[in-house]
């Protein structure tokens, strides 16, 4: 009886141990131990003097200065006149990325100031705000 109990206990431990077949490398990819850090070249972007009705674009460059992959979850503008395109894949540590900003000036005149909010997995600040401005003639 004791031998059967010992046999079942040993078999149970063997089967339970087999379920954990994820390597250390795979765990490191799935559960990064580092922290992402989103850094922009600057936080204010001047589109300059432009004519009303023009559609102008600019790339905003950033770098992941952290030790884990950086993910941009969402980028939103405070105006429907701004369209943004941003990376849908993680940016590796020490690599750069860019956000394309397209500004449709139709119906706007004078000095315009717009804002972008960038939501990411940056470990120190998950939301950053950038300013975009232009003078429209």
C-alpha positions in Angstrom: 0.0 0.0 0.0 2.8 2.4 0.9 4.6 1.5 -2.3 1.5 2.3 -4.4 1.0 5.6 -2.6 4.7 6.5 -3.2 4.4 5.5 -6.8 1.3 7.8 -7.4 2.9 10.7 -5.5 6.1 10.4 -7.6 4.1 10.1 -10.9 2.1 13.2 -9.9 5.3 15.2 -9.3 6.7 14.1 -12.6 3.6 15.1 -14.5 3.3 18.4 -12.8 6.9 19.2 -13.6 6.4 18.4 -17.3 3.8 21.2 -17.7 6.5 23.9 -17.3 8.3 23.5 -20.6 8.9 27.3 -21.2 12.6 28.1 -21.5 14.2 30.9 -19.6 14.7 32.8 -22.9 11.0 32.5 -23.8 10.0 33.8 -20.3 12.4 36.7 -20.8 10.7 37.7 -24.0 7.2 37.3 -22.6 7.9 38.9 -19.3 10.6 41.6 -19.8 12.4 42.5 -16.6 13.5 45.9 -17.9 11.6 49.2 -18.3 10.7 51.1 -21.5 11.5 54.8 -21.7 10.0 57.0 -24.4 12.2 60.1 -25.2 11.4 62.7 -27.8 13.9 64.9 -29.6 11.7 67.9 -28.5 8.2 68.4 -27.2 7.2 71.4 -29.4 7.0 71.2 -33.2 6.6 74.2 -35.4 5.0 73.6 -38.8 5.9 77.2 -39.7 4.0 79.6 -41.9 1.6 77.7 -44.2 -1.3 78.6 -46.4 -4.9 77.8 -45.5 -6.1 74.7 -47.2 -2.7 73.0 -47.3 -2.2 69.6 -45.9 1.2 69.3 -44.3 3.1 66.5 -42.6 5.9 66.1 -40.3 7.7 63.2 -38.6 8.2 63.3 -34.9 11.1 61.1 -33.9 11.5 59.3 -30.6 13.9 56.8 -29.0 13.4 54.0 -26.5 16.1 54.7 -24.0 14.8 51.9 -21.7 15.8 48.3 -21.3 12.5 46.7 -22.4 10.5 47.0 -25.7 8.5 50.2 -25.9 4.8 50.0 -27.1 2.9 53.0 -28.2 -0.7 52.1 -27.2 -2.4 55.1 -28.7 -1.7 58.6 -30.1 -4.6 61.0 -30.2 -4.8 64.7 -31.3 -7.1 67.3 -29.7 -8.4 68.3 -33.2 -9.9 66.3 -36.0 -7.7 68.3 -38.4 -4.7 66.2 -37.2 -4.2 62.7 -38.4 -1.4 60.5 -36.9 0.3 57.3 -37.8 2.5 55.5 -35.3 4.3 52.2 -35.1 2.1 49.2 -34.3 5.1 47.1 -33.3 7.3 47.4 -30.2 10.4 49.6 -30.5 13.4 47.7 -29.1 15.7 49.3 -26.5 18.0 51.9 -27.9 16.1 51.9 -31.2 14.2 54.9 -32.7 10.7 55.3 -34.1 8.6 58.0 -35.6 5.1 59.3 -35.5 3.8 60.9 -38.7 1.6 63.9 -38.1 -0.6 65.2 -40.9 -2.3 68.6 -40.4 -5.2 69.6 -42.7 -5.4 73.5 -42.4 -8.6 73.8 -44.3 -10.8 76.4 -42.5 -8.0 77.5 -40.1 -6.4 81.0 -39.9 -3.8 82.7 -37.8 -1.8 81.1 -35.0 -2.9 77.5 -34.3 -1.8 75.4 -31.4 -2.7 71.7 -31.3 -1.7 68.9 -28.9 -0.9 65.2 -29.2 -1.2 62.7 -26.4 1.0 59.7 -26.6 0.0 56.7 -24.4 2.7 54.0 -24.0 4.2 51.5 -21.6 6.9 54.0 -20.5 7.6 52.9 -17.0 8.0 56.4 -15.6 5.2 58.2 -17.5 2.5 56.4 -19.5 1.1 59.6 -21.1 3.1 62.3 -22.7 1.9 65.5 -24.4 3.5 67.2 -27.4 2.6 70.6 -28.8 2.2 71.4 -32.5 1.8 74.9 -33.8 1.7 76.8 -37.1 0.7 80.2 -38.5 -1.8 79.8 -41.2 -2.2 82.6 -43.8 
